[in-house]
Amino acid sequence: MTMINNWNREKYIQAWDFATLKHSGQYYNAPVENVKIDYISHIGAVTMELMWFLKNTNSVYDADLMLLSGVLHDTLEDTQTSFSEIENLFGKAVAEGVLALSKNENLPRNEQMADSLERILLQPKEIWIVKMADRVINLREPAFHWKNEKIISYLTEGKLIYEKLHTADELMAQRLMEKILEYPIFLEKL
């Protein structure tokens, strides 16, 4: 018997191990100078945001699609992973979700987010929620070396993500808006 918003733990662990191996050796800069964080920490934070959401929503979702896509959301964009690898291990719906969540590097940088959002809009709402959760996590304290221009860019993208995807679910949209409203505190005082 399937319970509402429960997920397949074995498939989740398989996806976690897959993402850990694929992102091995990748780091990002911490808010503290000269500190690097393993990239898998970002994946874990997005996944925890999604687990919080699934626990607190009154709506019913395909939790496997949501969590597997969340764990794998950066594998096509940031690693040597292929679409067929994801499809073979985790199914077509997950692979298509991860593809939609991936920026098209062949487009000019200023068009990549809008393109990704248009492809996300063609996906099930679970993928929309993954994108919002990803931006919630990305709107935490920025890397120590980020300047106002980069911070404003992330904030502007956050607002665009909210504008395009907020109808997916009120709870996650509210969470994203909270982070959008808090994020300007990281702008340097002029």
Rosetta constraint file for C-alpha pairs under 8 A:
AtomPair CA 2 CA 6 HARMONIC 7.21 0.50
AtomPair CA 4 CA 60 HARMONIC 6.19 0.50
AtomPair CA 4 CA 61 HARMONIC 7.62 0.50
AtomPair CA 5 CA 54 HARMONIC 6.05 0.50
AtomPair CA 5 CA 55 HARMONIC 7.62 0.50
AtomPair CA 5 CA 60 HARMONIC 6.05 0.50
AtomPair CA 5 CA 61 HARMONIC 5.81 0.50
AtomPair CA 5 CA 62 HARMONIC 6.54 0.50
AtomPair CA 5 CA 63 HARMONIC 5.14 0.50
AtomPair CA 6 CA 63 HARMONIC 6.00 0.50
AtomPair CA 6 CA 64 HARMONIC 7.70 0.50
AtomPair CA 7 CA 12 HARMONIC 7.58 0.50
AtomPair CA 7 CA 63 HARMONIC 5.31 0.50
AtomPair CA 7 CA 64 HARMONIC 5.03 0.50
AtomPair CA 7 CA 67 HARMONIC 7.79 0.50
AtomPair CA 8 CA 12 HARMONIC 6.18 0.50
AtomPair CA 8 CA 64 HARMONIC 6.39 0.50
AtomPair CA 9 CA 13 HARMONIC 6.09 0.50
AtomPair CA 10 CA 14 HARMONIC 6.17 0.50
AtomPair CA 11 CA 15 HARMONIC 6.15 0.50
AtomPair CA 11 CA 68 HARMONIC 7.79 0.50
AtomPair CA 11 CA 90 HARMONIC 7.84 0.50
AtomPair CA 12 CA 16 HARMONIC 6.08 0.50
AtomPair CA 12 CA 64 HARMONIC 7.65 0.50
AtomPair CA 12 CA 67 HARMONIC 7.20 0.50
AtomPair CA 12 CA 68 HARMONIC 6.20 0.50
AtomPair CA 13 CA 17 HARMONIC 6.09 0.50
AtomPair CA 14 CA 18 HARMONIC 6.11 0.50
AtomPair CA 15 CA 19 HARMONIC 6.05 0.50
AtomPair CA 15 CA 68 HARMONIC 6.31 0.50
AtomPair CA 15 CA 71 HARMONIC 6.51 0.50
AtomPair CA 15 CA 72 HARMONIC 6.91 0.50
AtomPair CA 15 CA 90 HARMONIC 7.86 0.50
AtomPair CA 16 CA 20 HARMONIC 6.00 0.50
AtomPair CA 16 CA 71 HARMONIC 6.25 0.50
AtomPair CA 16 CA 72 HARMONIC 7.91 0.50
AtomPair CA 17 CA 21 HARMONIC 6.22 0.50
AtomPair CA 18 CA 22 HARMONIC 6.15 0.50
AtomPair CA 19 CA 23 HARMONIC 5.92 0.50
AtomPair CA 19 CA 40 HARMONIC 7.51 0.50
AtomPair CA 19 CA 71 HARMONIC 6.73 0.50
AtomPair CA 19 CA 72 HARMONIC 6.02 0.50
AtomPair CA 19 CA 75 HARMONIC 6.80 0.50
AtomPair CA 20 CA 24 HARMONIC 5.87 0.50
AtomPair CA 20 CA 40 HARMONIC 6.08 0.50
AtomPair CA 22 CA 75 HARMONIC 6.86 0.50
AtomPair CA 22 CA 79 HARMONIC 6.15 0.50
AtomPair CA 22 CA 80 HARMONIC 7.47 0.50
AtomPair CA 22 CA 81 HARMONIC 7.23 0.50
AtomPair CA 23 CA 39 HARMONIC 6.56 0.50
AtomPair CA 23 CA 40 HARMONIC 6.49 0.50
AtomPair CA 23 CA 75 HARMONIC 7.42 0.50
AtomPair CA 23 CA 78 HARMONIC 7.80 0.50
AtomPair CA 23 CA 79 HARMONIC 6.60 0.50
AtomPair CA 24 CA 38 HARMONIC 7.98 0.50
AtomPair CA 24 CA 39 HARMONIC 7.85 0.50
AtomPair CA 24 CA 40 HARMONIC 7.82 0.50
AtomPair CA 25 CA 38 HARMONIC 7.36 0.50
AtomPair CA 25 CA 39 HARMONIC 8.00 0.50
AtomPair CA 26 CA 38 HARMONIC 6.11 0.50
AtomPair CA 26 CA 39 HARMONIC 5.33 0.50
AtomPair CA 26 CA 40 HARMONIC 7.97 0.50
AtomPair CA 27 CA 36 HARMONIC 5.94 0.50
AtomPair CA 27 CA 37 HARMONIC 5.27 0.50
AtomPair CA 27 CA 38 HARMONIC 4.49 0.50
AtomPair CA 27 CA 39 HARMONIC 4.62 0.50
AtomPair CA 28 CA 36 HARMONIC 5.54 0.50
AtomPair CA 28 CA 37 HARMONIC 5.42 0.50
AtomPair CA 28 CA 38 HARMONIC 6.68 0.50
AtomPair CA 28 CA 39 HARMONIC 6.06 0.50
AtomPair CA 28 CA 143 HARMONIC 7.97 0.50
AtomPair CA 29 CA 33 HARMONIC 7.81 0.50
AtomPair CA 29 CA 34 HARMONIC 7.63 0.50
AtomPair CA 29 CA 35 HARMONIC 6.19 0.50
AtomPair CA 29 CA 36 HARMONIC 4.69 0.50
AtomPair CA 29 CA 37 HARMONIC 6.30 0.50
AtomPair CA 29 CA 143 HARMONIC 5.26 0.50
AtomPair CA 29 CA 144 HARMONIC 7.22 0.50
AtomPair CA 30 CA 34 HARMONIC 7.79 0.50
AtomPair CA 30 CA 35 HARMONIC 5.48 0.50
AtomPair CA 30 CA 36 HARMONIC 5.55 0.50
AtomPair CA 30 CA 37 HARMONIC 6.25 0.50
AtomPair CA 30 CA 142 HARMONIC 7.31 0.50
AtomPair CA 30 CA 143 HARMONIC 4.94 0.50
AtomPair CA 30 CA 144 HARMONIC 6.41 0.50
AtomPair CA 31 CA 35 HARMONIC 7.87 0.50
AtomPair CA 31 CA 141 HARMONIC 6.23 0.50
AtomPair CA 31 CA 142 HARMONIC 5.62 0.50
AtomPair CA 31 CA 143 HARMONIC 4.23 0.50
AtomPair CA 31 CA 144 HARMONIC 4.32 0.50
AtomPair CA 31 CA 145 HARMONIC 7.94 0.50
AtomPair CA 32 CA 143 HARMONIC 7.15 0.50
AtomPair CA 32 CA 144 HARMONIC 5.50 0.50
AtomPair CA 33 CA 144 HARMONIC 5.63 0.50
AtomPair CA 33 CA 145 HARMONIC 7.56 0.50
AtomPair CA 37 CA 41 HARMONIC 7.03 0.50
AtomPair CA 38 CA 42 HARMONIC 7.99 0.50
AtomPair CA 39 CA 43 HARMONIC 7.04 0.50
AtomPair CA 40 CA 44 HARMONIC 6.17 0.50
AtomPair CA 41 CA 45 HARMONIC 6.15 0.50
AtomPair CA 42 CA 46 HARMONIC 6.25 0.50
AtomPair CA 42 CA 137 HARMONIC 7.50 0.50
AtomPair CA 43 CA 47 HARMONIC 6.17 0.50
AtomPair CA 43 CA 70 HARMONIC 7.35 0.50
AtomPair CA 43 CA 71 HARMONIC 5.74 0.50
AtomPair CA 43 CA 72 HARMONIC 7.86 0.50
AtomPair CA 44 CA 48 HARMONIC 6.06 0.50
AtomPair CA 44 CA 71 HARMONIC 7.32 0.50
AtomPair CA 45 CA 49 HARMONIC 6.21 0.50
AtomPair CA 45 CA 137 HARMONIC 6.65 0.50
AtomPair CA 46 CA 50 HARMONIC 6.34 0.50
AtomPair CA 46 CA 70 HARMONIC 6.59 0.50
AtomPair CA 46 CA 71 HARMONIC 7.57 0.50
AtomPair CA 46 CA 130 HARMONIC 7.81 0.50
AtomPair CA 46 CA 133 HARMONIC 5.88 0.50
AtomPair CA 46 CA 134 HARMONIC 5.47 0.50
AtomPair CA 46 CA 137 HARMONIC 6.16 0.50
AtomPair CA 47 CA 51 HARMONIC 6.17 0.50
AtomPair CA 47 CA 67 HARMONIC 6.44 0.50
AtomPair CA 47 CA 70 HARMONIC 5.86 0.50
AtomPair CA 47 CA 71 HARMONIC 6.14 0.50
AtomPair CA 48 CA 52 HARMONIC 6.10 0.50
AtomPair CA 49 CA 53 HARMONIC 6.21 0.50
AtomPair CA 49 CA 133 HARMONIC 6.10 0.50
AtomPair CA 49 CA 137 HARMONIC 7.85 0.50
AtomPair CA 50 CA 54 HARMONIC 6.16 0.50
AtomPair CA 50 CA 66 HARMONIC 7.58 0.50
AtomPair CA 50 CA 67 HARMONIC 6.79 0.50
AtomPair CA 50 CA 70 HARMONIC 7.61 0.50
AtomPair CA 50 CA 129 HARMONIC 7.95 0.50
AtomPair CA 50 CA 130 HARMONIC 7.10 0.50
AtomPair CA 50 CA 133 HARMONIC 6.52 0.50
AtomPair CA 51 CA 55 HARMONIC 6.16 0.50
AtomPair CA 51 CA 67 HARMONIC 7.70 0.50
AtomPair CA 52 CA 56 HARMONIC 6.21 0.50
AtomPair CA 53 CA 57 HARMONIC 5.85 0.50
AtomPair CA 53 CA 171 HARMONIC 7.53 0.50
AtomPair CA 53 CA 172 HARMONIC 6.91 0.50
AtomPair CA 54 CA 61 HARMONIC 7.89 0.50
AtomPair CA 54 CA 63 HARMONIC 7.34 0.50
AtomPair CA 57 CA 171 HARMONIC 6.83 0.50
AtomPair CA 61 CA 66 HARMONIC 7.82 0.50
AtomPair CA 61 CA 126 HARMONIC 6.80 0.50
AtomPair CA 62 CA 66 HARMONIC 6.34 0.50
AtomPair CA 62 CA 126 HARMONIC 7.00 0.50
AtomPair CA 63 CA 67 HARMONIC 5.90 0.50
AtomPair CA 63 CA 126 HARMONIC 7.87 0.50
AtomPair CA 64 CA 68 HARMONIC 5.73 0.50
AtomPair CA 65 CA 69 HARMONIC 5.89 0.50
AtomPair CA 65 CA 93 HARMONIC 7.16 0.50
AtomPair CA 65 CA 94 HARMONIC 5.86 0.50
AtomPair CA 65 CA 126 HARMONIC 6.79 0.50
AtomPair CA 65 CA 127 HARMONIC 7.86 0.50
AtomPair CA 66 CA 70 HARMONIC 6.03 0.50
AtomPair CA 66 CA 126 HARMONIC 5.03 0.50
AtomPair CA 66 CA 127 HARMONIC 6.29 0.50
AtomPair CA 66 CA 129 HARMONIC 7.65 0.50
AtomPair CA 66 CA 130 HARMONIC 6.48 0.50
AtomPair CA 67 CA 71 HARMONIC 6.10 0.50
AtomPair CA 68 CA 72 HARMONIC 6.12 0.50
AtomPair CA 68 CA 90 HARMONIC 7.68 0.50
AtomPair CA 68 CA 94 HARMONIC 6.73 0.50
AtomPair CA 69 CA 73 HARMONIC 5.38 0.50
AtomPair CA 69 CA 94 HARMONIC 5.51 0.50
AtomPair CA 69 CA 95 HARMONIC 7.67 0.50
AtomPair CA 69 CA 97 HARMONIC 6.27 0.50
AtomPair CA 69 CA 98 HARMONIC 5.70 0.50
AtomPair CA 69 CA 127 HARMONIC 7.15 0.50
AtomPair CA 69 CA 130 HARMONIC 7.21 0.50
AtomPair CA 70 CA 130 HARMONIC 5.63 0.50
AtomPair CA 70 CA 134 HARMONIC 8.00 0.50
AtomPair CA 72 CA 98 HARMONIC 6.61 0.50
AtomPair CA 73 CA 98 HARMONIC 5.04 0.50
AtomPair CA 73 CA 101 HARMONIC 6.20 0.50
AtomPair CA 73 CA 102 HARMONIC 7.18 0.50
AtomPair CA 74 CA 78 HARMONIC 5.62 0.50
AtomPair CA 74 CA 79 HARMONIC 7.57 0.50
AtomPair CA 74 CA 98 HARMONIC 7.41 0.50
AtomPair CA 74 CA 101 HARMONIC 7.68 0.50
AtomPair CA 74 CA 102 HARMONIC 6.71 0.50
AtomPair CA 75 CA 79 HARMONIC 5.19 0.50
AtomPair CA 75 CA 80 HARMONIC 7.47 0.50
AtomPair CA 75 CA 81 HARMONIC 5.90 0.50
AtomPair CA 75 CA 98 HARMONIC 7.85 0.50
AtomPair CA 76 CA 80 HARMONIC 6.90 0.50
AtomPair CA 76 CA 81 HARMONIC 5.36 0.50
AtomPair CA 76 CA 82 HARMONIC 6.32 0.50
AtomPair CA 76 CA 83 HARMONIC 7.02 0.50
AtomPair CA 76 CA 98 HARMONIC 7.09 0.50
AtomPair CA 76 CA 99 HARMONIC 6.77 0.50
AtomPair CA 76 CA 102 HARMONIC 6.47 0.50
AtomPair CA 77 CA 102 HARMONIC 5.23 0.50
AtomPair CA 77 CA 103 HARMONIC 6.52 0.50
AtomPair CA 81 CA 85 HARMONIC 6.67 0.50
AtomPair CA 81 CA 86 HARMONIC 7.65 0.50
AtomPair CA 82 CA 86 HARMONIC 6.76 0.50
AtomPair CA 83 CA 87 HARMONIC 6.12 0.50
AtomPair CA 83 CA 95 HARMONIC 6.03 0.50
AtomPair CA 83 CA 99 HARMONIC 7.34 0.50
AtomPair CA 84 CA 88 HARMONIC 5.85 0.50
AtomPair CA 84 CA 95 HARMONIC 7.70 0.50
AtomPair CA 85 CA 89 HARMONIC 6.23 0.50
AtomPair CA 86 CA 90 HARMONIC 5.53 0.50
AtomPair CA 86 CA 91 HARMONIC 6.84 0.50
AtomPair CA 86 CA 92 HARMONIC 7.85 0.50
AtomPair CA 86 CA 94 HARMONIC 7.35 0.50
AtomPair CA 86 CA 95 HARMONIC 5.33 0.50
AtomPair CA 87 CA 91 HARMONIC 4.39 0.50
AtomPair CA 87 CA 92 HARMONIC 4.81 0.50
AtomPair CA 87 CA 93 HARMONIC 7.80 0.50
AtomPair CA 87 CA 94 HARMONIC 6.97 0.50
AtomPair CA 87 CA 95 HARMONIC 5.02 0.50
AtomPair CA 88 CA 92 HARMONIC 7.74 0.50
AtomPair CA 90 CA 94 HARMONIC 6.18 0.50
AtomPair CA 90 CA 95 HARMONIC 7.14 0.50
AtomPair CA 91 CA 95 HARMONIC 6.33 0.50
AtomPair CA 92 CA 96 HARMONIC 6.00 0.50
AtomPair CA 93 CA 97 HARMONIC 6.09 0.50
AtomPair CA 94 CA 98 HARMONIC 6.12 0.50
AtomPair CA 95 CA 99 HARMONIC 6.12 0.50
AtomPair CA 96 CA 100 HARMONIC 6.21 0.50
AtomPair CA 96 CA 123 HARMONIC 7.99 0.50
AtomPair CA 97 CA 101 HARMONIC 6.26 0.50
AtomPair CA 97 CA 120 HARMONIC 7.38 0.50
AtomPair CA 97 CA 123 HARMONIC 6.58 0.50
AtomPair CA 97 CA 127 HARMONIC 5.89 0.50
AtomPair CA 98 CA 102 HARMONIC 6.29 0.50
AtomPair CA 100 CA 116 HARMONIC 5.83 0.50
AtomPair CA 100 CA 117 HARMONIC 7.66 0.50
AtomPair CA 100 CA 119 HARMONIC 5.21 0.50
AtomPair CA 100 CA 120 HARMONIC 5.18 0.50
AtomPair CA 100 CA 123 HARMONIC 7.67 0.50
AtomPair CA 101 CA 116 HARMONIC 6.14 0.50
AtomPair CA 101 CA 117 HARMONIC 7.76 0.50
AtomPair CA 101 CA 119 HARMONIC 7.90 0.50
AtomPair CA 101 CA 120 HARMONIC 6.50 0.50
AtomPair CA 101 CA 127 HARMONIC 7.63 0.50
AtomPair CA 101 CA 131 HARMONIC 6.80 0.50
AtomPair CA 102 CA 116 HARMONIC 6.55 0.50
AtomPair CA 103 CA 112 HARMONIC 5.48 0.50
AtomPair CA 103 CA 113 HARMONIC 6.53 0.50
AtomPair CA 103 CA 115 HARMONIC 7.51 0.50
AtomPair CA 103 CA 116 HARMONIC 5.63 0.50
AtomPair CA 104 CA 112 HARMONIC 5.90 0.50
AtomPair CA 104 CA 115 HARMONIC 7.59 0.50
AtomPair CA 104 CA 116 HARMONIC 7.29 0.50
AtomPair CA 105 CA 109 HARMONIC 7.48 0.50
AtomPair CA 105 CA 112 HARMONIC 7.16 0.50
AtomPair CA 107 CA 111 HARMONIC 6.28 0.50
AtomPair CA 107 CA 112 HARMONIC 5.99 0.50
AtomPair CA 108 CA 112 HARMONIC 6.54 0.50
AtomPair CA 109 CA 113 HARMONIC 7.95 0.50
AtomPair CA 111 CA 115 HARMONIC 6.18 0.50
AtomPair CA 112 CA 116 HARMONIC 6.17 0.50
AtomPair CA 113 CA 117 HARMONIC 6.11 0.50
AtomPair CA 113 CA 157 HARMONIC 7.46 0.50
AtomPair CA 114 CA 118 HARMONIC 6.23 0.50
AtomPair CA 115 CA 119 HARMONIC 6.44 0.50
AtomPair CA 116 CA 120 HARMONIC 6.10 0.50
AtomPair CA 117 CA 121 HARMONIC 6.14 0.50
AtomPair CA 117 CA 161 HARMONIC 7.23 0.50
AtomPair CA 117 CA 164 HARMONIC 7.19 0.50
AtomPair CA 118 CA 122 HARMONIC 6.96 0.50
AtomPair CA 119 CA 123 HARMONIC 7.03 0.50
AtomPair CA 120 CA 127 HARMONIC 6.60 0.50
AtomPair CA 120 CA 128 HARMONIC 6.16 0.50
AtomPair CA 121 CA 128 HARMONIC 7.03 0.50
AtomPair CA 121 CA 164 HARMONIC 7.95 0.50
AtomPair CA 121 CA 165 HARMONIC 7.48 0.50
AtomPair CA 123 CA 127 HARMONIC 6.24 0.50
AtomPair CA 123 CA 128 HARMONIC 7.39 0.50
AtomPair CA 124 CA 128 HARMONIC 7.12 0.50
AtomPair CA 125 CA 129 HARMONIC 6.30 0.50
AtomPair CA 125 CA 168 HARMONIC 5.47 0.50
AtomPair CA 126 CA 130 HARMONIC 6.36 0.50
AtomPair CA 126 CA 168 HARMONIC 7.99 0.50
AtomPair CA 127 CA 131 HARMONIC 6.40 0.50
AtomPair CA 128 CA 132 HARMONIC 6.40 0.50
AtomPair CA 128 CA 165 HARMONIC 6.03 0.50
AtomPair CA 128 CA 168 HARMONIC 6.40 0.50
AtomPair CA 129 CA 133 HARMONIC 6.07 0.50
AtomPair CA 129 CA 165 HARMONIC 7.81 0.50
AtomPair CA 129 CA 168 HARMONIC 6.73 0.50
AtomPair CA 129 CA 169 HARMONIC 7.39 0.50
AtomPair CA 129 CA 172 HARMONIC 6.74 0.50
AtomPair CA 130 CA 134 HARMONIC 6.07 0.50
AtomPair CA 131 CA 135 HARMONIC 6.35 0.50
AtomPair CA 131 CA 161 HARMONIC 7.76 0.50
AtomPair CA 132 CA 136 HARMONIC 6.19 0.50
AtomPair CA 132 CA 161 HARMONIC 6.84 0.50
AtomPair CA 132 CA 162 HARMONIC 7.25 0.50
AtomPair CA 132 CA 165 HARMONIC 7.46 0.50
AtomPair CA 132 CA 172 HARMONIC 6.92 0.50
AtomPair CA 132 CA 173 HARMONIC 7.23 0.50
AtomPair CA 132 CA 176 HARMONIC 6.41 0.50
AtomPair CA 133 CA 137 HARMONIC 6.37 0.50
AtomPair CA 133 CA 172 HARMONIC 7.26 0.50
AtomPair CA 133 CA 176 HARMONIC 7.33 0.50
AtomPair CA 134 CA 138 HARMONIC 6.19 0.50
AtomPair CA 135 CA 139 HARMONIC 6.05 0.50
AtomPair CA 135 CA 158 HARMONIC 6.30 0.50
AtomPair CA 135 CA 161 HARMONIC 7.96 0.50
AtomPair CA 135 CA 176 HARMONIC 7.24 0.50
AtomPair CA 136 CA 140 HARMONIC 7.25 0.50
AtomPair CA 136 CA 175 HARMONIC 7.21 0.50
AtomPair CA 136 CA 176 HARMONIC 5.33 0.50
AtomPair CA 136 CA 179 HARMONIC 6.10 0.50
AtomPair CA 138 CA 142 HARMONIC 7.87 0.50
AtomPair CA 138 CA 154 HARMONIC 7.90 0.50
AtomPair CA 139 CA 154 HARMONIC 7.39 0.50
AtomPair CA 139 CA 155 HARMONIC 7.48 0.50
AtomPair CA 139 CA 158 HARMONIC 7.94 0.50
AtomPair CA 139 CA 179 HARMONIC 6.12 0.50
AtomPair CA 139 CA 180 HARMONIC 7.12 0.50
AtomPair CA 139 CA 183 HARMONIC 6.25 0.50
AtomPair CA 140 CA 179 HARMONIC 7.65 0.50
AtomPair CA 140 CA 183 HARMONIC 7.34 0.50
AtomPair CA 141 CA 183 HARMONIC 7.88 0.50
AtomPair CA 141 CA 186 HARMONIC 6.93 0.50
AtomPair CA 142 CA 146 HARMONIC 6.64 0.50
AtomPair CA 142 CA 151 HARMONIC 7.40 0.50
AtomPair CA 142 CA 186 HARMONIC 7.50 0.50
AtomPair CA 146 CA 150 HARMONIC 6.06 0.50
AtomPair CA 146 CA 151 HARMONIC 6.74 0.50
AtomPair CA 147 CA 151 HARMONIC 6.46 0.50
AtomPair CA 147 CA 187 HARMONIC 7.89 0.50
AtomPair CA 147 CA 188 HARMONIC 7.82 0.50
AtomPair CA 148 CA 152 HARMONIC 5.93 0.50
AtomPair CA 148 CA 187 HARMONIC 5.56 0.50
AtomPair CA 148 CA 188 HARMONIC 6.48 0.50
AtomPair CA 149 CA 153 HARMONIC 6.15 0.50
AtomPair CA 150 CA 154 HARMONIC 6.34 0.50
AtomPair CA 151 CA 155 HARMONIC 6.23 0.50
AtomPair CA 151 CA 186 HARMONIC 7.48 0.50
AtomPair CA 151 CA 187 HARMONIC 6.87 0.50
AtomPair CA 152 CA 156 HARMONIC 5.97 0.50
AtomPair CA 152 CA 187 HARMONIC 7.90 0.50
AtomPair CA 153 CA 157 HARMONIC 6.15 0.50
AtomPair CA 154 CA 158 HARMONIC 6.04 0.50
AtomPair CA 155 CA 159 HARMONIC 6.32 0.50
AtomPair CA 155 CA 180 HARMONIC 6.45 0.50
AtomPair CA 155 CA 183 HARMONIC 7.02 0.50
AtomPair CA 155 CA 184 HARMONIC 7.84 0.50
AtomPair CA 156 CA 160 HARMONIC 6.35 0.50
AtomPair CA 157 CA 161 HARMONIC 6.10 0.50
AtomPair CA 158 CA 162 HARMONIC 6.18 0.50
AtomPair CA 158 CA 176 HARMONIC 7.85 0.50
AtomPair CA 158 CA 180 HARMONIC 6.59 0.50
AtomPair CA 159 CA 163 HARMONIC 6.06 0.50
AtomPair CA 159 CA 180 HARMONIC 6.98 0.50
AtomPair CA 160 CA 164 HARMONIC 6.16 0.50
AtomPair CA 161 CA 165 HARMONIC 5.85 0.50
AtomPair CA 161 CA 166 HARMONIC 7.69 0.50
AtomPair CA 162 CA 166 HARMONIC 5.04 0.50
AtomPair CA 162 CA 173 HARMONIC 6.64 0.50
AtomPair CA 162 CA 176 HARMONIC 6.98 0.50
AtomPair CA 162 CA 177 HARMONIC 7.20 0.50
AtomPair CA 165 CA 173 HARMONIC 7.74 0.50
AtomPair CA 166 CA 170 HARMONIC 6.81 0.50
AtomPair CA 166 CA 172 HARMONIC 7.67 0.50
AtomPair CA 166 CA 173 HARMONIC 4.85 0.50
AtomPair CA 167 CA 173 HARMONIC 7.49 0.50
AtomPair CA 168 CA 173 HARMONIC 7.68 0.50
AtomPair CA 169 CA 173 HARMONIC 6.09 0.50
AtomPair CA 170 CA 174 HARMONIC 5.95 0.50
AtomPair CA 171 CA 175 HARMONIC 6.33 0.50
AtomPair CA 172 CA 176 HARMONIC 6.20 0.50
AtomPair CA 173 CA 177 HARMONIC 6.17 0.50
AtomPair CA 174 CA 178 HARMONIC 6.22 0.50
AtomPair CA 175 CA 179 HARMONIC 6.58 0.50
AtomPair CA 176 CA 180 HARMONIC 6.23 0.50
AtomPair CA 177 CA 181 HARMONIC 6.13 0.50
AtomPair CA 178 CA 182 HARMONIC 6.26 0.50
AtomPair CA 179 CA 183 HARMONIC 5.92 0.50
AtomPair CA 180 CA 184 HARMONIC 7.70 0.50
AtomPair CA 183 CA 187 HARMONIC 7.99 0.50
